[in-house]
Amino acid sequence: MIGEVDSAPAPASPAPARRLLRATAPRLVAGFTAAGVLVTLGLAVAIALMARERATVVAIDQVTQIATATAHGVVEPQLSDGLLSGDPDAIRAVDDAVRRAVLGHSLFRVNVWDADGRIVYSDRPGEIGERHDLDEGERRALAGTEQQAGVAEDGSGSGRVLEVYTGVRTPDGTPLLYEAYFRYDAVVEAGWDAWRSFAPLSVGALLLLELVQVPLAVVLARKLQRRERQRERLLRHAVEASTAERRRIAQDLHDGVVQELTGITYGLDASRLRGGSESTVVTESATRLRESIGSLRTLLVDIYPPNLTQEGLGPALHDLAGGLRRRGLDVTVALGTVDAVGPAEAALLYRAAQEAVRNVVSHAGARTVTVTLAADPSRWELAVSDDGRGFDPTGTAARQADGHLGLRAIADLVDDAGGTVDVRSAPGAGTTVTVRVPRP
């Protein structure tokens, strides 16, 4: 032996990747839930604001209708021409009706104006006779063409009030302006009452939607986590398989072709020094070179068969068996219908057969090998059997720990494809590796 081949370094530990995977799902679910809660709260606030605004508009319409009803149903029938001249009896008649049927908690003040902007009646007697300029809206209300409503600050310290103006007439047809003051906080409260009547339903629907989405997020996060674990496992197996493949190729070259070529070199040097027959040396060297070329071809086929994609799985398996025959083994190949094997399934089945054959060469000490490929409507079944020394299956873990990772990597790849790998063996009874791959 020229020397020993160094072992390739072991792949880096996947522990950081596993920690990342464990943290991914909780972070996704927490982020999704937090985003959902924020969106729900935002929608609830938006609904509250829109509902309050709409309810406030409705409440203003309602108080406007109340002002119209009290103006035409209560105050207008009590109006008389004496009110315009300040007749105490006319004022008293209106005041009695206002205090009896108009004033209340929300409607707390009433004024009646003439066309000149003079107050001819007020529930606050001290204001009767005061004059104010009527604006354009108030004059349209006085003429009876439309009603006016607006928010203002009450000068008496009552805070914000809602003023409603509507036109009324005396018995002889003189137009007057009826003004009603409503507490604005009552209008706002009416808006909140309307919101509270349907807010639980809308917010409850949003919360229910959130509760439905969170389990879905958990399921999606778990699926993502499983896929990440599968990807990490495939990456680890790829690194392990690549390391083992490099080690095997280096070992084959070192123990095979390199040794042969080195031996030829030593033989040529020795013949030259002895002065032996050149024809004998050339003949022996040519023979050993042909054997080395055959070994290199076998190694190339082992690395990747060129006819797997061009001619299919059958010829590739026959070439694989040819390598065993060159090593002196008796090989039988029995193939079923293999024309329909897809490229992905063919590559997987070939890799499984290749790994099983390598184990025969490296460990079995067998004399005969049988390679069979069969099919049924649901799956492909490949079996590689030998009559070698066999092994105790309970010791497989120790063999894997020793560096025999090929079958484990193949089993994981087949499992990811939905198939199975079955290894049956016993000491002195040979080994059978059966691979089943589902049809697409």
Beta strands, then each sheet from edge to edge (+ up, - down):
strand 1: 107-113
strand 2: 119-122
strand 3: 148-154
strand 4: 159-169
strand 5: 175-183
strand 6: 330-335
strand 7: 368-376
strand 8: 379-386
strand 9: 420-425
strand 10: 431-438
sheet 1: 2+ 1- 5+ 4- 3+
sheet 2: 6+ 7+ 8- 10+ 9-
end
